[in-house]
Amino acid sequence: MMRITATVVSVVLVVFGLGSGRPKGYRTVVIVHGIFDGPKQFRTLSSFITKAHPGTEVAVVDLYNDMSSLRPLWQQVRDFGRALTSIMTRSPDGVHLLCFSQGGLICRALLHTLPDHNVHTFISLSSPQAGQYGDTRYLRWLFPEVMKRSVFHVCYNRFGRKVSVCDYWNDPHHRERYVASSRFLALINAERDHALVQGWKENFLRIRKLVLIGGPDDDVITPWQSSHFGFYDGQEKIVEMRKQNYYMEDGFGLKTLDGRGGVELCQCSGVRHTSWHSNYSVFTSCIEPWLI
Ligand SMILES: *[C@@H]1O[C@H](CO)[C@@H](O)[C@H](O)[C@H]1NC(C)=O
């Protein structure tokens, strides 16, 4: 009985879809991987998507994998931009962007800098949208001798321009140095060079929905609230998204998007950083509902 009903419903949807000019199927999902990984880490997630929504095209961009993910972010943005543009050109009904960890920052820069993009929903999967400040195992591997309190010496100078992690290193005890020397995060968060960022805001606001996924057991993104646009103040206390200056000043459109119901926060406990994309309950509760 259930099965017959489902079949009837999908037949009706297909007929309706053909008749009304609505997308004939689900929108293409473009996946951008995170630091130290690549397409092979996203096979499970791709299969979740195609099982839930048969016929969906899932494109995992095969660029800057593994060690190459440490290259400067603007360089990566340029090349991911070419790949995304060619996928969008053959997807006139629009695409969804699903971006993991560092990839979420690459994707946000793409949304700001590609003026004619047709991204419908941007899903940011445990991505340090407000920056990173923590002694995580990635950091200890990159800078074995350095504690988080000293990383700014490394990152906020010319060397920092060579390593992706420095592009979003946000030391709450050195705000001025961060704003003055960050060539990536402070720009896309409209914390400096506001004139440059004006057109970026309109581009960003072409999306209908921003889904921010994160949780307290992540273990890499620090503070984990950065995945929800929250961050430390000078005392390392969390200031949530809606109380952040970049939100209140609406420099890049976050407040406008939120005001029109376009921001969803999804929080999950019990998920380590490298498990986000293979956790089925994260998929069903925070991802699947938005892939429409
Ligand atoms: C999957 O997500 C659920 C819900 O957040 C969580 O309770 C569980 O621990 C997660 N499992 C793994 C292996 O990440």
The ligand as an ORCA input file, in Angstrom:
! r2SCAN-3c Opt
* xyz 0 1
  C      26.278      9.999     14.450
  O      25.472     11.101     14.805
  C      24.686     10.873     15.975
  C      23.749     12.059     16.131
  O      24.435     13.270     16.322
  C      25.604     10.662     17.160
  O      24.853     10.426     18.341
  C      26.537      9.485     16.902
  O      27.469      9.388     17.950
  C      27.260      9.693     15.576
  N      28.062      8.505     15.281
  C      29.285      8.586     14.782
  C      30.017      7.307     14.547
  O      29.784      9.650     14.488
*
